[in-house]
Structure formats: structure tokens, C-alpha cells
Amino acid sequence: MADAAKKMEISDEIAIEISGMNKWYGDFHVLRDINLTVQRGERIVICGPSGSGKSTLIRCINRLEEHQKGKIVVDGIELTNDLKKIDEIRREVGMCFQHFNLFPHLTVLENCTLAPIWVRKTPKADAEAVAMKYLERVKIPEQADKYPGQLSGGQQQRVAIARSLCMEPKIMLFDEPTSALDPEMIKEVLEVMVDLAESGMTMLCVTHEMGFARKVANRVIFMDEGQIIEQNSPDQFFDNPKSDRTKLFLSQIIH
Amino acid sequence: MANASKKELLYVRTEMVPQQPPPAGEVGIRKWIWENLLSSMSKFSTVGETISSILMMFLTLFVIWAIYMVVSILYHFALGDAIFTGTDGSFCRPVDNQGKIPLGQNIGACWPFITHRIGQFMNGFYPEAERWRVYLTYILAAALIIPAAMPDAPGKTINSILLFGVFPFVATVLLSGGHMDISASSYTFWAVVFGVLLAVLAVFQIVTKIEGLFMKGAKILAIAAIAIFAILFVLGFDFGLAYIETSKWGGLMLTLVIGLVGIVVSLPLGIILALARRSHMPAVRLVATIFIEVFRGVPLITVLFMSSVMLPLFFPEGVSFDKLIRALIVVALFSSAYMAEVVRGGLQAIPKGQYEGAQALGLSFWQTNNLITMPQALKMVIPGIVNTFIGLFKDTSLVSIIGLFDFLGILDSALQDTKWLAPTNQMTGYLFLAIVYWIFTFSMSRYSMYTENRLHTGHKR
């Protein structure tokens, strides 16, 4: 554990900087005055009630959603309408979705090699070697030639993680990665995520897996009504919540 | 008491049950016969069930009788009472009509009417001495289409280049005779076009300073130029083949030419139109929408008529478009409008997550389209695509109204032949046509089923 903690060191370098960010869906003000600085190596868990804007927040980081006000700087690049910069950021930021979003017409291996081959222009053989390395890391190398539809939910989510890792991203975003899984499969996905955290990856996870938050997060962020209500270290956050809204939320999710 | 209830609740399985084969009545032919034939008419436990069982029995008997009637009528017409030999219509006419069939005998299909002019049914008025060119085109087409349709055949790239890049021109030269009137000015025109493109490229290179842009672009331009000049040369070259004007083309061959050109053009054009209609650029979307709605909203006959009557009004006197080329363009544009909507339907069904998954990986718009969404969309709408193909293939018979003798048109002209007048000619001809059309469309349908199964990659979640 001490060994793992050592590896989970946080550097002073800034990975993501969000300042004064606001977003609207039509008239609806989904994100309000978001200020967040993420250092390299940080593992941040974002939680909050549904509709609180937590998914929208991390989707803004790789421009799946556009923000209207404020500034987002990822890996030293500011997100603007410049498509080139958006592509550059997407290459460095991996993302896992609640519903995996694997490509059903491609095999597991092809899912993993697609982006390296077409975006990074890696030769096919090299891309396949890298893909197998990450499939082994998520413990499903034997499924490489199957199609996503033939795998269980947990296996699919692990493939999705491997697919993102094949681009060797500097930052990983997780959008409720275990919410669509059967209870028996949550653990296998969380194990992969813990392993990833211990290797020093910068991670932002929207999740309600509080065990995971306690184990690997160095910071927990609580959001409601499009705003960051409270953030603290996991121990402090869970054992000693400050705001009433956080207390209410925690009392509702811990049965 | 508490003890007793605890005992009742506790249950622990000590032995797992291995998988066992199903009972005998649940599999194989017995199950099939029972489920599909007998089960619906063997329930008598209530009055309602008894009535329905009896109704089912009558229905079964009626269906058996109906099938028997259809098969026997077809059999007697096409085989039993049919006439298979003869040199003119009198072999198929009763005696009281200067024929040879005794009075009172049933007259079935008059097959000699078909076999006698089978060459015309196949090739229209294409001169007999030159028909080997049509057959050679068929052989070339089969040699290219069959391996293209087999997923495991080797050399897919070269096969596609030959089929879509070379074969159309070879077929044009073979069928028409080539030696087209291509003046020196068309060569000059294309030379100027490529010169201008090269200059534009050079300017781009200087302005943008992208490394290797000029060389890369020049390479593509050179290949395109070679291809165009080769095509011009081949079309203009005198291979010593006699010129056969398109008004002499006809029969099944013409139907296949129009059908295949329509199919090959309408799919890519339909895909482009579908993408354009979903575009975020309003001008592109508007143009695509107008095109689709106009062509889809007007009957094919109207468009064909307009192309032959109205189109010449827009061109200076003396400039005339070949009738066949007009029909080809109209049929291709018409079916691409339908195809566009079929493809758009497929694209609508792609979940948003697929786009997001691709975007998050850094794939560009075209990469996402070509690698992720379009393959899935096309796979989903294979039935719709083949539906459009089949519709198009059958709609080619409408070109007979602008004076082309396609497979249907040639039958109408054959029926005018007084030497071959016979009472069953018309029915024989339509039966023959129906069988041939059906063979083609049914093959398309089966091939589409095969492709659907081949591309099926597990169940979607």
C-alpha cells in the first residue's frame, strides 16, 4: 500500500485548468461558475445527484459539449472552436462512457487499434502489439477476436478502458463507468481503474462508488445544481462533510 | 417453534443438475409437424376451441386446394398443354384459325414464340453478327462481379478497380463499337483543366507551406490525368468494331445495362445525398433536400418524358443527347433520391454514443463516417437498399415509353408480328418475362440475406 501510494504522487504541473466556466442548454444554466484546477497525477471523484451537471462538466473537458463562458485549458491548450486544437486535446484525453460506446461492427482488437492507426498513424503491427498489452492489463487478452456484442457488460467496459489507453492518453475521464453494469461485474471494472490510478494516471471519475473514492481518490468533488458545492480529501469529505447539501446527499446514498 | 421454522427455511443445494437433452417431442421433425401443422386443429376441450379447430381444418383444406389449383393451372399452361416446337404462329393456333391444333384441344404456352426470337428477347435489334460482343461483355461482367460478390475471393482491390474503373469503358466500347467522335479540343480542354489545377496546387503550397503537399497533390493529379486521357483515348480509338447505335440495343441486355448503371450510380450518390441532408451546413442541406424531394415527388414516367421532350429545349439546336444516356441519367438520379432516404434512415438509427466514442478517440468527421457510422448504417439498411435496387431493376421497364425496347418493350414489339399470331402468345411472353425478372430479383434478395448474415456481429446491447 505504501508502495502504491508512492506511485500515486501528484506533481505540481497543471493538467487541467477550468476558470469561470459557464454552460447553458438553451435557457437552462447547467454549469455555473466552475473553477477547478487539476494537477498531473490527481485522481478526482465527482459525485452529486442526477442532473447536477457532473457528466456535462467532464464532457466539456474533451469538447463533447461546448461551454459558452469562461476558460478551459487542457494540457496547456485552451479549448476554443479551433478544430485542430480540439483534435489535439482529444488525442491526449481518453474517455470511458456509461454505455461503453464500443463499435459493434469491429472486433475487440480492431476497436483498440482503430484510433492509433487512423489518428496517430501507428503501423498496424505496432498498434496491435500495444492493444494486446493493454488488453492484458485489463485482463481480457483472450477476447481480442470477439465482437463487443459477445462480451458481458464488465468485459465491454474493460475493453473500452483498454481502447482509450491504446492512445496512451495523459488524462482519463470516466463518465459513470459502472452505472450500467450488473452488481457482479462492477468489481472487475473498479479493479482496472484502481490499477490505473496506482500507475499515476490523471483521472476524473464521475461515479457513485464511494469505496473506490476512498481507496484511490485524492480529492472528492460534490456538485449540485451545476455548481461545485464542496471539495475535500475523501476521508474528510465522507466523515466530516461541511455543507448541509453534502450531508443530505451522503445520508441518501449510504443506506 | 422458532427452531422448526428455521428448519423449513434453510435449503442448500448439494448437487448441481447437469444439462440434459430436451424431451423427444421438443426437437426435430415431430415437433415441427406438431407445432406448425397439427397443434392448431387438435384442441377440443371447450366449445370455443372445438369451433376454432374445425375452422382451422377447413382453412387447411382450402389452402391445400388453392395450392393445388395454382400449381395445376400453371403446370397445364406451361408444360402439359404447351407447344414446344413450331416455325410460325400456326403451330399454336386452332384449326378454325388456319392453325394446326385440333379443335377442342387445350392450348397452353406457345414456347416456340419465345425460342424463335430468343436472340431478340436477349439483345433487341442488336445485329446478329455482332452479338458476340454482348456475350463477351456478359462474360467479362460475370468474371468481375462474381469474385467481387464473394467475401473470401482474393485481390479485392484490383477487382474493384477493374470492375468500377475499367469495365464500364470496356463495356461501352464493346457494346457501342467505340471510335467515338472525340475531337482534339476535348484533349486540350482536359490538359488546360489539369494545368490550372496544378497551378492552384502550387499557389497553395507557397501560401500554406505544408510540407510535401505539392508532391502529394501532383501525384494524385497525374494519376487522374492519365486515367482521363486513357479513357478519352480508348473511347476515341478505332478498334475496328462496327458502330451500333443505342436505338438498336434492346431486350434483357438493355434492361441489365440500365439496371446495373442505376445500381452502381445510385448507391454512392444516395450516400452523398444522405450525408448532405444531415449536414450542419444549411446550403448543402437545402440543395440535397430539394433534390431528394423533387425526384421522389415526381413519377419516374414524368421525369423520363420531361427528359426526352423538355430537355432538348434547354440546349441549342443540333445538340442532342442520346436517348439511352438520358434514360440512364434519369433512372440513376431517380433511384439515388430513394437511396438517400434509405441510407439516412440507417444513419438516424446510429446511437449518439457511437459518434461520441469516435470523437473522444480523436477521429475526424470523415474518419468517423467512413469507419464507424456509415458501415453500421449501411449494414442496418441492407434490406432497404436491396428493396430499392429491386424496385429500380423492375422500373427500368418504364423506359419503353420513351421508345427504348427494353425487355418488356421488345415483347410488345414481338407481339405485333403477324406471322406469329397465336391466342396464348401474350400470356406466354408475360410468363417468360416474369420468370426472368423474378430470377434476377430473387437472386438479389438471396444475396442480400447472405450478406446480412455474414455481417451480423453478435447482438447489440
Interface residues (C-beta under 8 A of the other chain):
Chain A: N62 L64 D87 R90 R91 V93 G94 M95 F97 H99 N101 L102 F103 P104 H105 L114 A115 W118 V119 K146 Y147 P148 G149 Q150 G153 Q156 R163 S164 M167
Chain B: P351 G353 Q354 E356 G357 A358 Q359 A360 L361 G362 L363 S364 Q367 L371 I372 P375 Q376 K379 L455 T457 G458 H459 K460 R461
